């Protein structure tokens, strides 16, 4: 019997696909990809594979295609945007397969939050600043647990990457301003790593306006936190006076 691989397509740039992901696409007999988000250039890596865009399919339709391919002893790639473990409706597919004793494997991918940080040239964690990054989203048609509401998470005042929420950015800002100062650095990165990527920088009190002026209302991340601006202290890791398991510090 064949096997199913859930492959992280990365944030958009085809060269940010992992080596293993590329090899699986090249060997695949069936590829079902998230067409609304995955760069179609990744399909150029396939070789005569049967290809379906899952944007217009429901779960049963996707699984019917997968099971039919497995009965033919074929290799199946389910191509997810970014990393499959983040906001990818992954678990329901795995649960479906497990109930039928179908083997599957997950191949990690580069997430858009990582690509967005690269676009901005910033590090989410800083030696003398935030040590925590919160990945979350605003409540919309899909609910969020009360304990994970945006205003509660904002109380930590640390770095945040907010997915699937740019179309509600005014509401996002309103909730964040209850905990973050108005002058907290903020940014919106649209289609990070794609040729058409755009980045808008500002502060919490003007980022919604700036984003609206650019007409960005989908496929974008909202980033918030002091990590976005200024110089930060040096880490101890490369401090000449700091000793660790690989180097003796200079105590002179």
Phi, psi and omega in degrees: 000148180288190183219152179253132176240125172268112188250129173284119183282349186086181187282345180157311178297120181303334181282353176267006170289142179291159178300317180294321177299319178297317180297322180290321176298320180295329184265352189293144171264330178225132175234125173243115188240153179281089191297334182285346186230333183277135178295120182297344177297337178296335180289346176294341178284345182282159180229094179062027176283151170282130189235134177228142175267119184280356184303326181257014183249150172262177186301316181297320179295319178298313183291329176298317179296317181295312182296322178297320179293322180294324177297335177269009179062042183258160177268126184247132173245120172261107190265112181257152176290150176057232173255133185300337185282354182243115173049042184243010184051038184284314190299322181296329178287318178296317179299319178301313182292319181297323178298337181254013179056038179261127182286139176213162181217145180254129177251113184299160177221166176286129181273158179296332179294327177288318178295324180295319177297322178295318179302319183274350180067038183232160178248128183297326180250140184233144183306321182248020183223219185298137177247005185227139174240126177260124173256122184204187175209163177280145175296133178221232177294331173261127184288164175236139178304144181305323181291347180246019178300153186298321181292327177290317179295325181296338181297341178284342177053041180243188180292139180226142170236116188250115182272160163053033188223000187295334177290348177242031191299329178295319177292321177302310181299318180301318180289320182292326183293348175288343183233324180267145173298153182299332183268013177298130179301142179215156179208155173234127178242118180263130176049056181305131178081352174283158177302328183265017182302149176223146178231132177243127181245147178184213177233168181303326184279357177223359185292328179294316179297314182297321179294319178296321179297330178274353179071026180270118181220012177197167176050048182213153177253143172258124179246137184221138174143162181293344179299340186284345184222159170079173176265146180236162184297162180279149178285157176289338186307320183249012177287129185297338182268356186262125179265142171212186188298345183245355183205138175269125181290155178274109183269002182288000000 
